[in-house]
Structures are given as structure tokens and as C-alpha cells.
Amino acid sequence: MSTESFTRVPAQRNASAQGAPVALDHHVAQVLDKANRRSQTYGVSVHDEPDYSSPSRGQMSSAMDENRFLFQHAAPIMETLYGQIANTHSMVLLTSAQGMVLHSLGDNDFLEKASRVALVPGMDWSEKTKGTNAIGTALSEEEAITVHGNQHYMSANQALTCSCSPIFDPHGQVIGALDVTGDHRSYHQHTLALVRMSAQLIENHMFADSFPKAVRLHFHSRPEFLGTLVEGIAVFSPDGRFISANRSAQFQLGLSHHALKAHTFSSLFNLPMSALFELFSGSASTPRQLGMHNGVSVWCRTEIKPAGPWAPPSLAPVLRDGSPAASTPPARAASPAAESRCKPHLSSLQYLDTGDAQIASVIQKLRRVVDRDIPVMVLGETGTGKDLLAQAIHNDSSRARQPFVPVNCASIPESLIEAELFGYEEGAFTGARKKGSVGKIVQAHGGTLFLDEIGDMPKHLQARLLRVLQERKVSPLGASKEVEVDVTVICATHKNIKDMIARGEFREDLYYRLNGLVVRLPALRERTDFEVVVRKVLKSLCDSEQRIEISPEVMSLLASYHWPGNLRQLHNLLRTASVMVGDHGTIDAEHLPDDFLEELRIGDSAPLAIEATVIHSATSVASGGEDDAPDSARLHDVTLNAMAQMLRTHKGNVSAAAKALGVSRNTIYRKKNLLPPDLLN
């Protein structure tokens, strides 16, 4: 490649659509010159033809899985951005941090033109393959840039004008890029500013769904800019350690993300964390002034997000003051979906959609009934995430700014559940608190009441609950008057309520009042998105600086297990493993709990021949089968046929089938996937 390659792009000017020159400032000229030199180093030729070789389906699927967090937050912003540039012979693209195109939206005529230069999902647009171009150069330089016409290194791309901005994740690392590409004759000087703003919206959305249990400070020198795109957002641990900050916060503080890591809340705002909580102990909605380390005064508000033991960040309740969740008045509770000012299209239900068809079907049904005053009943085994789904429904509703109040009917002693639910007046019973208690139902006024394990509610309280739901009034214990309430009710159970009704253990009229829409969450072992779920749970357990991976061997072990405790069990196991492996490590079998490995070992210990002998004996008794000793292939067939027979006999109950065959449940689960579907029918 000759040096002339670098001089073919004018150093300061380039032709626009009308032939008039487009000013090229000194910094951009330097960036393009560096990019051209890198392109030469990579061996890219000016006359290279577009590469149309598409990635395999598996590669594209893997890329989408790796970038699911980015895609979920970027997709709605891309829709909005495309709405602003529609019918301008342009397209919007999202890429990975490596430059692979993940998603595109555009005018049909231009999409066809873009396909001729391989500007389609799955293609690599890094500088290493395409030379100087907006996507690859923005990612290399980690700054927004427009590459116009013959500023592109490859001649094939010089009919394009591309404006691209890198997207930074909540930890300050480049996670991808947002690009608008159009015909070079349709160049508009304001496109790059629009792309920059859209990228920042994506970053703020990702920021809003990260950092559970962290104190979040929103600030700006002008109070009217709080809650807008330009507000600074900095996140601290409850003891004041700096965790992260968005780009606007870095600009206002005058420090890079890396430099901020050496600071604390006190060193940045000249105030101890305890004083911040005290400052906002009154009205959480009123901005307060703070002085920054650089002498600039800013207006701010604060919020803290305590997450559940395995709740993803987007589903954690938000408390806008510093008090614990249990003692915070319900009027202060709000969801991240409500707190993110620019988040109308991003839903918490979408966060739970991780690729499994059964989960996707449940989410589709729920979206249709949100805000329709239709009660929802969620069925599923213990630990399948019924509480997370309930929180997600609330977050997607118009009640998202109001309280979400969960009540686990199985965890509250029967003697206390009436007082917990309905509240009581002072002196209503021995041991009652002074000034009484408002009760969970009243706490949920205006918001959502989640009754978990509704099947465990005592029979004598079911009639009182039914009356509350019908009349929208609560009568606290010892009170002389009723309190009006407005709540949406979601309930969940792992029990068969219809069987309980038949046994007289559950009121039929209450059941039909609660089950407007019934959905079932599949068990973890039934889901097809297992690896995605594992990585998402692990990520939720890691601190901001941790990077923990899972070895292929361990992932295979996890996938072969039957998970009787479902997501809750998975969370606990990964939490232990992440502690054992430490920072920047890979989870291997040695980091897994001994009891888990023992259960796996027991499940795998019986040789196939022994299993087959036991199973074949049981089958022979049932069907009068022959007693001839089969070979290994015959033994395998007998094993599978016997398992299928027992599963049919026991209507799919794995525990009962395993007991009848004299083998472990894990053996059944492990081999169940080998059974042809017709054998189970």
C-alpha cells in the first residue's frame, strides 16, 4: 500500500451532496489519518470487494446472547431514532464492541443498497476488515465520528455517509456502537449530534438497570435539568465508595471514569454519606444543593436500590431516601421503570425474556392484560421466579410509581397473618405496637399487592380477603371504621388450587376472583435458555469490577442437573462458587459446593447395565417381557422404554417414576432428553 492512499482524502475538506465543501476540523483530520494508517497496517486494500460471507447461525446466536443486555436497552431507542430519520435514504445500526452488526432498521430502498456493501447483521465492520469507517473508527478511538463519502478507506464504501457513536456500559467500558448510515448525497451535519444523544440515552437506560443495593445520586447545576438526558448520575456503595458515573457526571465532576475510582462520595461532595441520607430524610422529591470538590454547586436528588437475594437489577425496588425498605412509607417506593425518565419503551417483562419460548408466551399474554384491571395468578414450582414476574408486571404498569407490596402467605405465622395483611389499631391485641399498624393491603394503596403462596392462606381469612377485593375496603383489627383501598392484585402458588377447592381447603369464590389470567412459569430444567439465565444470574452476583466466567465443563454439569430448587437454588450455588473463585477467575468444578457434586455423582454412579437390569426387571413384571440377556444396545433401548412406560404410568411425575424403577431422580432427568416424544404419549 503506497503513501498516496492517505493523501486521496483531503486533509481539511470533502465534497457534500450539493458539491459544496464540508469543513473538516483539525482533530477529525488527525483521527482519520490515524485510522488510515491502522487500515494499512491491517492489510486492508482500498480496492477490496465487500465480504458477503455470513456468519453461521450459531455464531450470530452466540453474538446476540453475549450482547442481549445491550440489545434490550438499545432496541427501543433505535426505533425512536429511525422514526426521526425515516424516508431520508438512511438506516440505523447497532454493533457489538468488536464491530459486528447486531441489528438494523432502515428505509427499504437503502437497506437493499446497504446489502450490496455487506452492511447487514452479522457482518464485521471493524477497521481490521473494512478500514476507516465510522463504526470501526468510533470503536477504535472510543469517540463519536462522521465518516463521509471518500473519507472511507475502501472505495466500495465511498457512496456512504456514516455517523457513529460508541456506547459505554455502566462500568465505563465500550460495549457497542450506534450508527446512522445514509447515501453520501444526503449528508446532514446534525446527524452526528442525534446519534450522540441516542447513544447517551441507551447508556442511561443501562445505567438505570444496574447496580443493585447502590446509592444513586442525580445532579446538575440547574434543577430543571434533573431527570433529563443531561443530568449527571453517580453511583456509590452504601459506605460511600465510588462505583460508577455516566458521561454527564464525569463531565460535571471534571474527572474520567478511571480517575473517579480513586474517590469516595465524601471526597467528591465534601459530605459524609450519613449526611446525604439525613439531607433527604424529608421530602424525597425536592432537589437539594450540594457543593462539588471543584467548587461548583449542583442540585441533586438521591435514590438507593436494595435488591432481593437473586433479583436482577431492573426488578429491584427503588427507595428515594436512605431508609431501609421495611421502614419506608409506601408512597416513596417506585420502580426503576418509573424512575428512568426516558424509558417508555423498555419494560421489565422484556428483561425477563431471555430466549425461552414458554417464557416469551407468558410475557406476551401478560402484556395484553397490564392496566386492564384483570387479576393475575402465577403458577409454578418453588423458586421459578414468580415474585420477579410479579414485580415486572408492576413495573410495566401505570402503577409503577406507586408501591409494590409483596406478602408471602407461607412465611407469616397463621396467628399473625391477619394483622400483617389487614392492619390493626393500638391495643387491638396483646403485644400490638403503639399507634398500631396500617397493614400490607393499605400499604399497597394505589399500587400492587402481591400475594405469594396464596394457597397457604388460612381458610378463615380467605373470606375477609374476598370482601376486600369486592368492596375495596379494609377493616383493621380493633378499628371502628373501614379504610378505602385501590390495589391491583397478583397472586402466586405452587399448589393445585382446584384440588384444594375439591378438598374444601380453598374458597371457590375467592379462586375465581383471583384468576383472571392464569400463567405458568416453567421449571428451570424445562427452559431452553439455561445458559443465558446462568450468565445473567452470575452477572447479578458480581461487583462492578468482577469478571467471572464459567468453564465449559461446569456449564455442562449445571445443564445436566435437574434443579429441584430452580432459580433460587441456582442463585445460591453460583453465589457460593463466585466467592470461592474470587475476582477475575473462572468457575471450575472445584469451586462448586460438595453436596451439589455429591448429588451429581450419585445420580451418575449406576452403570448403564445395572440400571437396565433393574428397569428391565420392573418392565418384565409389568409387561411379561422376555428374560434373555440383551447386549449393550438392547440394554439401552430397554432402559429408555422402561423410563417412558413409568413416566406415562405416573403422568410425568419424575419422583414417582424414579421410585418405581429404583433409580435416582437425577438418572431420569439425565436420560429423559434422550426419549423420543412419541414414547411419552
C-alpha positions in Angstrom: 0.0 0.0 0.0 1.5 3.3 -1.1 1.6 6.5 0.9 -0.7 8.0 -1.7 -3.5 6.1 -0.1 -3.5 8.6 2.8 -3.5 11.7 0.6 -6.5 10.7 -1.5 -8.8 12.1 1.3 -8.4 15.9 1.5 -6.9 16.9 4.8 -9.4 19.6 5.6 -12.4 19.4 3.2 -14.7 17.0 1.4 -17.4 17.3 -1.1 -21.0 17.4 0.2 -24.2 16.3 -1.5 -24.5 19.5 -3.4 -20.8 19.7 -4.2 -20.2 22.4 -1.6 -17.3 21.7 0.7 -17.8 20.2 4.2 -15.4 21.6 6.8 -13.2 19.0 8.4 -11.7 20.3 11.7 -8.1 19.5 12.7 -9.0 16.9 15.3 -11.2 14.9 12.9 -8.5 15.1 10.3 -6.0 13.7 12.7 -8.4 10.9 13.7 -9.0 9.9 10.1 -5.3 10.0 9.4 -4.6 7.6 12.3 -7.4 5.4 11.1 -6.0 5.2 7.6 -2.6 4.2 9.0 -4.1 1.5 11.1 -6.0 0.3 8.0 -2.8 0.0 6.1 -1.2 -1.9 9.0 -4.2 -4.4 9.0 -3.6 -5.1 5.3 -6.9 -3.7 4.1 -6.8 -2.7 0.4 -8.5 0.3 -1.0 -9.9 -1.8 -3.8 -11.1 -4.8 -1.6 -14.5 -6.1 -2.6 -17.3 -6.3 0.1 -17.2 -9.6 2.1 -20.6 -11.2 1.8 -19.7 -14.3 3.8 -22.3 -14.5 6.5 -21.6 -15.9 10.0 -23.1 -19.3 10.9 -26.4 -19.3 12.7 -24.7 -20.4 15.9 -22.2 -17.5 15.7 -25.0 -15.0 15.3 -27.0 -16.6 18.1 -23.9 -16.5 20.3 -23.3 -12.9 19.5 -26.9 -11.9 20.3 -26.7 -13.8 23.6 -23.5 -12.0 24.5 -25.0 -8.7 23.7 -28.5 -9.2 25.0 -28.2 -6.6 27.7 -27.1 -4.0 25.1 -29.7 -5.0 22.6 -32.6 -4.9 25.1 -31.8 -1.3 26.0 -30.8 -0.1 22.5 -33.7 -1.6 20.5 -36.4 0.9 21.7 -34.1 3.9 21.2 -33.2 2.6 17.7 -37.0 2.6 16.9 -37.3 6.2 18.0 -34.1 7.3 16.2 -35.3 5.6 13.0 -38.6 7.5 13.3 -36.7 10.7 13.2 -34.7 9.8 10.0 -37.3 7.8 8.1 -37.6 8.4 4.4 -34.1 10.0 4.2 -32.4 7.0 2.4 -30.8 6.0 5.7 -30.5 3.2 8.3 -29.8 2.8 12.0 -27.4 0.1 13.1 -26.3 -1.4 16.4 -23.0 -3.2 16.6 -21.1 -5.1 19.2 -17.9 -3.8 20.8 -15.9 -5.8 18.1 -17.9 -4.1 15.3 -20.3 -6.9 14.4 -23.6 -5.6 13.2 -26.3 -6.9 15.5 -29.4 -5.2 14.4 -30.5 -2.7 11.7 -33.6 -0.6 10.8 -33.9 1.4 7.7 -35.7 2.5 4.5 -36.3 -0.5 2.2 -34.6 1.2 -0.7 -31.5 1.9 1.3 -31.4 -1.5 3.1 -31.1 -3.0 -0.4 -28.2 -0.7 -1.2 -26.5 -1.4 2.1 -26.7 -5.1 1.5 -24.5 -4.6 -1.6 -21.7 -3.5 0.6 -22.4 -6.1 3.3 -23.8 -3.6 5.7 -26.2 -6.2 7.3 -26.5 -8.0 10.6 -23.7 -10.5 11.2 -21.1 -8.6 9.2 -17.9 -7.3 10.8 -17.3 -3.5 10.3 -14.2 -3.1 12.4 -11.2 -1.3 10.9 -9.5 -4.7 10.6 -11.9 -5.8 7.9 -13.3 -2.5 6.4 -10.5 0.0 7.1 -11.5 3.6 8.0 -15.3 3.7 8.5 -17.5 5.3 11.2 -18.2 2.1 13.1 -14.7 0.7 13.2 -13.1 4.1 13.8 -15.5 5.2 16.5 -14.9 1.9 18.4 -11.1 2.2 17.9 -10.9 5.8 19.1 -13.8 5.5 21.6 -15.3 8.7 20.4 -18.2 9.7 18.0 -17.3 10.5 14.4 -18.8 11.0 11.0 -17.0 9.4 8.0 -18.3 11.0 4.8 -18.0 9.8 1.2 -14.4 9.3 0.1 -13.1 9.6 3.7 -13.9 5.8 3.8 -10.8 3.7 3.2 -12.4 1.2 0.9 -13.6 2.5 -2.4 -16.7 0.3 -2.2 -18.0 2.2 0.8 -17.4 5.8 -0.5 -21.1 6.1 -1.6 -22.0 6.2 2.1 -22.0 8.8 4.9 -21.9 7.2 8.4 -22.2 8.9 11.8 -21.4 6.6 14.7 -21.0 6.9 18.5 -19.5 4.3 20.8 -21.8 3.1 23.6 -20.3 2.7 27.1 -21.6 0.2 29.6 -22.3 1.2 33.2 -18.7 0.3 34.1 -17.2 2.7 31.6 -16.2 0.1 29.0 -17.2 0.2 25.3 -20.0 -2.3 24.9 -21.0 -1.5 21.3 -21.8 1.3 18.9 -24.8 3.1 17.4 -24.6 4.2 13.8 -26.7 6.1 11.2 -25.6 5.4 7.6 -27.1 7.0 4.5 -26.4 8.0 1.0 -23.4 10.4 0.8 -25.6 12.7 -1.2 -28.0 13.1 1.8 -25.3 14.2 4.2 -26.7 16.3 7.2 -24.4 18.0 9.6 -26.7 17.4 12.6 -26.9 13.6 12.3 -23.9 13.0 14.5 -25.4 15.1 17.3 -28.6 13.0 17.1 -26.6 9.8 17.2 -24.6 11.0 20.2 -27.8 11.8 22.1 -29.4 8.5 21.3 -26.2 6.6 22.4 -26.3 8.5 25.7 -30.0 7.6 26.2 -29.0 3.9 25.8 -26.2 4.4 28.3 -28.6 6.0 30.8 -31.1 3.2 30.4 -28.4 0.6 31.0 -27.2 2.6 34.0 -30.8 2.7 35.4 -31.0 -1.1 35.3 -27.6 -1.7 37.0 -26.0 -1.5 40.5 -28.5 -3.2 42.9 -28.1 -2.1 46.5 -26.2 1.1 45.4 -26.8 4.7 46.3 -27.6 6.7 43.2 -27.0 10.5 43.0 -28.6 12.5 40.2 -27.3 16.0 39.8 -27.0 19.1 37.6 -26.1 22.8 38.1 -29.7 23.7 37.1 -32.6 21.9 38.9 -34.8 21.9 35.8 -32.3 19.5 34.1 -32.7 16.8 36.7 -34.4 13.8 35.2 -33.3 14.7 31.7 -30.7 13.3 29.3 -28.0 15.7 30.5 -28.2 15.0 34.3 -25.2 13.5 35.9 -25.7 10.2 37.6 -23.1 8.8 40.0 -23.4 5.6 42.0 -21.8 4.8 45.3 -21.8 1.9 47.7 -23.8 2.5 51.0 -20.5 3.3 52.7 -19.6 5.9 50.1 -17.2 4.1 47.8 -17.4 5.3 44.2 -18.8 2.6 41.8 -19.6 4.3 38.5 -20.8 7.5 36.8 -22.4 8.3 33.5 -20.7 10.6 30.9 -22.5 13.7 32.0 -21.4 13.1 35.6 -17.8 12.7 34.5 -18.0 16.0 32.6 -19.5 17.9 35.5 -17.0 16.4 38.0 -14.2 17.1 35.7 -12.8 13.6 36.1 -12.6 10.5 33.9 -14.2 7.2 34.9 -10.8 5.8 35.8 -9.8 8.9 37.9 -13.1 8.7 39.8 -12.2 5.2 41.1 -9.8 6.8 43.5 -12.6 8.9 45.0 -15.4 8.5 47.5 -18.7 10.3 47.9 -17.1 12.4 50.7 -14.1 13.5 48.6 -16.3 14.5 45.6 -19.1 16.3 47.5 -17.4 17.3 50.8 -20.1 15.5 52.8 -20.3 12.1 54.6 -22.8 9.6 53.3 -24.7 9.7 56.5 -25.3 13.4 56.0 -26.7 12.7 52.5 -29.3 10.4 53.9 -30.2 12.9 56.6 -30.5 15.6 53.9 -33.1 13.6 52.1 -34.9 12.2 55.1 -37.8 14.6 54.5 -39.3 15.2 51.0 -37.6 12.8 48.6 -39.0 14.7 45.6 -37.4 18.1 46.5 -33.9 18.7 45.0 -31.2 19.8 47.4 -28.0 21.7 46.7 -24.5 20.2 47.2 -21.1 21.6 46.6 -18.7 19.5 44.5 -15.0 19.1 45.0 -14.3 21.6 42.2 -16.3 24.4 43.8 -19.3 24.0 41.6 -22.7 24.0 43.3 -25.3 21.4 41.9 -28.8 20.5 42.6 -29.4 16.8 43.3 -31.7 14.0 44.3 -30.8 10.6 45.5 -32.1 7.0 45.5 -31.0 3.6 46.8 -31.8 0.3 45.2 -31.8 -2.7 47.6 -32.2 -5.8 45.5 -33.5 -9.2 46.6 -31.2 -12.2 47.0 -31.2 -13.1 43.3 -33.3 -10.3 41.7 -31.9 -8.8 38.5 -31.2 -5.1 38.9 -34.1 -4.0 36.7 -36.6 -5.6 39.1 -35.2 -4.2 42.4 -37.5 -1.8 44.2 -36.3 1.8 44.4 -36.3 3.9 47.6 -35.6 7.5 47.0 -34.4 8.1 50.5 -31.8 6.4 52.6 -34.0 4.4 55.0 -34.3 0.6 54.9 -37.0 -0.9 52.7 -39.1 -2.2 55.5 -39.5 1.1 57.3 -40.0 3.3 54.2 -43.5 4.6 53.7 -45.1 3.1 50.7 -45.6 6.4 48.9 -41.8 6.6 48.5 -41.5 3.3 46.7 -41.1 3.3 43.0 -39.7 1.1 40.3 -36.7 1.6 38.1 -39.1 1.6 35.1 -40.8 4.6 36.6 -37.6 6.4 37.7 -36.0 6.3 34.3 -37.3 9.4 32.8 -36.6 8.4 29.2 -37.7 4.7 29.4 -41.2 4.5 27.9 -40.4 1.5 25.6 -38.2 -0.6 27.9 -40.1 -3.0 30.1 -39.1 -5.2 33.0 -41.0 -8.0 31.3 -38.7 -7.6 28.4 -35.8 -8.0 30.8 -37.1 -11.5 31.8 -37.4 -12.5 28.1 -34.2 -14.5 27.7 -35.0 -16.7 24.7 -37.2 -19.4 26.0 -40.5 -19.9 24.0 -42.5 -20.7 27.1 -41.4 -17.5 28.9 -42.0 -15.5 25.8 -45.5 -16.8 25.6 -46.2 -15.9 29.2 -44.8 -12.4 28.7 -46.9 -11.9 25.6 -50.1 -12.8 27.5 -49.2 -10.5 30.4 -48.6 -7.5 28.2 -52.1 -7.8 27.0 -53.7 -7.5 30.4 -51.4 -4.9 32.0 -53.5 -2.0 33.2 -56.8 -3.8 32.3 -57.8 -4.4 36.0 -57.5 -8.2 35.4 -56.1 -10.1 38.3 -53.2 -12.4 37.5 -52.4 -15.8 39.1 -48.9 -17.2 38.5 -48.3 -20.9 38.9 -45.0 -22.7 39.1 -42.7 -24.7 41.3 -40.9 -23.1 44.2 -38.0 -20.9 43.1 -39.1 -20.4 39.4 -39.2 -16.6 39.8 -42.9 -16.0 40.4 -42.0 -13.0 42.6 -39.8 -11.5 39.9 -42.6 -11.8 37.3 -45.0 -10.1 39.7 -42.6 -7.2 40.2 -42.1 -7.0 36.4 -45.8 -6.8 35.8 -46.0 -3.9 38.3 -43.0 -2.1 36.7 -44.7 -2.2 33.3 -48.0 -0.9 34.6 -49.2 2.7 35.1 -48.9 2.0 38.9 -45.1 1.7 38.6 -44.6 4.9 40.6 -46.7 3.5 43.4 -45.9 0.8 46.0 -45.3 -2.8 45.2 -46.0 -4.7 48.4 -45.2 -8.5 48.5 -46.8 -10.8 51.1 -45.6 -14.4 51.4 -48.6 -16.1 52.9 -46.5 -19.2 53.7 -43.8 -17.4 55.7 -46.0 -15.5 58.1 -47.3 -17.4 61.2 -51.0 -18.1 60.9 -51.6 -16.2 64.2 -50.0 -13.0 62.7 -51.1 -13.0 59.0 -54.4 -11.3 59.7 -52.7 -8.4 61.5 -50.0 -8.2 58.8 -52.5 -8.1 56.0 -55.3 -6.0 57.3 -53.5 -4.0 60.0 -54.7 -3.1 63.5 -55.4 -0.3 65.9 -53.4 0.4 69.0 -54.3 -2.0 71.8 -56.1 -4.4 69.4 -54.4 -7.3 71.0 -51.6 -8.1 73.5 -48.2 -7.2 72.0 -49.7 -4.7 69.5 -47.4 -1.8 68.6 -48.2 1.7 69.9 -50.1 3.6 67.2 -51.0 0.3 65.5 -50.1 -0.8 62.0 -51.6 0.0 58.7 -51.2 -3.5 57.2 -49.9 -4.7 53.9 -53.1 -4.0 51.9 -53.3 -0.4 52.9 -49.6 0.0 52.2 -50.2 -1.1 48.7 -52.9 1.6 48.1 -52.5 2.9 44.6 -50.1 0.2 43.7 -49.8 -3.6 43.5 -50.4 -6.2 46.2 -48.5 -9.5 45.5 -49.9 -12.4 47.5 -47.2 -15.1 47.2 -48.2 -18.7 48.0 -51.8 -17.8 48.2 -52.6 -21.5 48.7 -51.2 -21.2 52.2 -53.7 -18.5 53.3 -55.8 -19.8 56.3 -59.3 -20.6 55.3 -60.9 -18.2 57.8 -59.0 -15.2 56.2 -60.0 -16.0 52.7 -63.5 -14.6 53.2 -62.1 -11.4 54.5 -59.7 -11.1 51.6 -62.6 -11.7 49.1 -64.6 -8.9 50.8 -61.7 -6.5 50.4 -61.3 -7.3 46.7 -65.0 -6.9 46.1 -65.7 -3.8 48.2 -62.2 -2.2 48.0 -62.4 -1.5 51.7 -60.3 -2.8 54.7 -61.3 -3.0 58.3 -58.2 -3.1 60.5 -58.3 -5.2 63.7 -59.8 -3.1 66.5 -60.9 -0.3 64.2 -64.4 1.2 64.2 -64.3 2.4 60.5 -63.2 1.0 57.2 -60.4 2.3 55.0 -60.8 2.5 51.3 -58.1 1.0 49.1 -57.2 0.8 45.5 -55.0 -2.1 44.6 -54.1 -4.4 41.8 -53.7 -8.0 43.0 -51.2 -10.5 41.7 -51.1 -13.9 43.4 -48.9 -16.9 43.0 -48.8 -20.5 44.2 -47.0 -23.8 43.6 -50.1 -25.7 44.8 -53.0 -27.1 42.8 -55.8 -24.8 43.9 -58.5 -26.7 42.2 -57.6 -29.8 44.2 -57.6 -27.7 47.3 -61.1 -26.5 46.4 -62.3 -30.1 46.0 -60.9 -30.9 49.5 -62.6 -27.8 51.0 -59.3 -26.1 51.8 -59.7 -23.1 49.5 -62.8 -21.0 48.7 -64.0 -21.4 45.2 -65.4 -17.9 45.0 -62.0 -16.4 46.0 -60.3 -18.5 43.4 -62.4 -17.2 40.6 -61.9 -13.7 41.9 -58.2 -14.1 41.7 -57.6 -16.0 38.5 -58.5 -13.5 35.7 -55.4 -14.6 33.8 -53.5 -17.8 34.9 -50.0 -18.2 33.6 -47.4 -20.9 34.4 -43.7 -20.4 34.8 -41.7 -23.4 33.6 -39.2 -25.1 35.9 -35.6 -24.3 35.2 -34.9 -27.8 33.8 -37.7 -27.2 31.3 -36.2 -24.0 29.9 -34.2 -23.7 26.6 -32.4 -20.6 27.7 -30.5 -22.2 30.6 -27.0 -20.8 29.7 -28.4 -17.3 29.3 -30.1 -17.5 32.7 -26.9 -18.8 34.3 -24.8 -16.0 33.0 -27.4 -13.3 33.9 -27.7 -14.6 37.5 -23.9 -14.8 37.8 -23.6 -11.2 36.5 -26.1 -10.0 39.1 -23.8 -11.5 41.8 -20.6 -9.8 40.6 -19.4 -6.5 41.9 -18.7 -3.7 39.4 -15.1 -4.7 38.9 -15.6 -8.5 38.9 -15.3 -10.6 35.7 -16.2 -14.2 36.5 -16.6 -16.8 33.8 -17.9 -20.4 33.9 -15.8 -23.2 32.4 -17.4 -25.3 29.7 -17.1 -28.4 31.9 -19.1 -26.7 34.8 -21.7 -25.3 32.3 -22.2 -28.9 31.1 -22.6 -30.1 34.7 -25.1 -27.4 35.5 -27.1 -28.2 32.4 -27.3 -31.9 33.3 -28.7 -31.2 36.8 -32.4 -31.2 37.4 -32.6 -28.1 39.7 -35.4 -29.0 42.2 -34.9 -25.6 43.8 -35.0 -23.8 40.4 -33.6 -20.3 40.1 -33.3 -19.8 43.8 -31.1 -22.9 44.1 -29.1 -21.8 41.0 -28.6 -18.4 42.6 -27.3 -19.8 45.9 -25.0 -22.2 44.1 -23.5 -19.5 41.9 -23.2 -17.2 44.9 -21.1 -19.7 46.7 -19.0 -20.5 43.6 -18.3 -16.8 42.9 -17.0 -16.4 46.4 -14.8 -19.5 46.1 -13.3 -18.4 42.8 -12.6 -14.8 43.8 -12.1 -11.9 41.4 -11.2 -12.3 37.7 -11.5 -16.1 37.7 -13.2 -19.0 36.0 -15.6 -21.2 37.9 -14.4 -24.8 37.8 -15.8 -28.0 39.4 -13.6 -27.4 42.4 -15.4 -24.2 43.2 -18.8 -25.9 43.4 -20.3 -27.0 46.8 -19.5 -30.5 47.8 -23.2 -31.5 48.4 -24.0 -30.5 44.8 -21.1 -32.5 43.4 -22.1 -35.5 45.6 -25.7 -35.4 44.3 -24.4 -35.3 40.7 -22.0 -38.2 41.5 -24.8 -40.3 43.0 -27.0 -39.6 40.0 -24.3 -40.8 37.6 -22.9 -43.7 39.6 -25.1 -46.6 38.5 -23.7 -48.2 35.4 -26.0 -48.5 32.4 -26.1 -52.3 32.6 -27.2 -52.2 36.3 -29.8 -49.5 35.6 -31.1 -51.5 32.6 -31.2 -54.8 34.6 -33.3 -53.1 37.4 -35.5 -51.3 34.9 -35.9 -54.4 32.7 -37.0 -56.4 35.6 -39.6 -53.9 36.5 -40.7 -53.8 32.9 -40.9 -57.6 32.6 -43.2 -57.8 35.6 -45.4 -55.2 34.1 -45.5 -56.4 30.6 -44.4 -60.1 30.6 -41.2 -59.3 28.6 -38.6 -61.9 27.7 -35.7 -62.7 30.1 -33.0 -63.2 27.6 -29.8 -61.2 28.4 -29.7 -58.3 25.9 -26.5 -56.8 24.5 -25.5 -53.2 25.5 -27.5 -51.6 22.7 -30.6 -53.7 23.7 -30.0 -52.7 27.4 -30.0 -49.0 26.4 -33.3 -49.4 24.5 -34.9 -51.3 27.4 -33.8 -48.5 29.8 -35.4 -45.8 27.7 -38.6 -47.8 27.0 -39.0 -48.6 30.7 -38.5 -45.0 31.7 -41.0 -43.9 29.2 -43.5 -46.5 30.4 -43.1 -45.4 34.0 -43.4 -41.7 33.1 -46.6 -42.5 31.3 -47.9 -44.6 34.1 -47.2 -41.8 36.7 -48.4 -39.0 34.3 -44.9 -37.4 34.0 -44.2 -37.4 37.8 -40.4 -38.0 37.8 -40.2 -38.7 41.5 -42.8 -41.4 41.3 -41.3 -42.9 38.2 -37.8 -43.0 39.8 -39.1 -44.6 43.0 -40.9 -47.3 41.0 -37.8 -48.1 39.0 -35.5 -47.9 42.0 -33.2 -45.3 40.5 -32.4 -41.7 41.4 -34.4 -38.8 40.0 -31.3 -37.4 38.5 -31.0 -40.5 36.4 -34.4 -39.9 35.0 -33.8 -36.3 34.3 -30.4 -37.0 32.7 -31.9 -39.6 30.3 -35.3 -38.0 29.7 -34.0 -35.8 26.9 -33.0 -39.0 25.0 -36.6 -40.2 24.9 -38.4 -39.7 21.6 -41.6 -37.6 22.1 -43.8 -40.5 20.8 -42.7 -42.7 23.6 -44.0 -40.3 26.2 -47.5 -40.0 24.7 
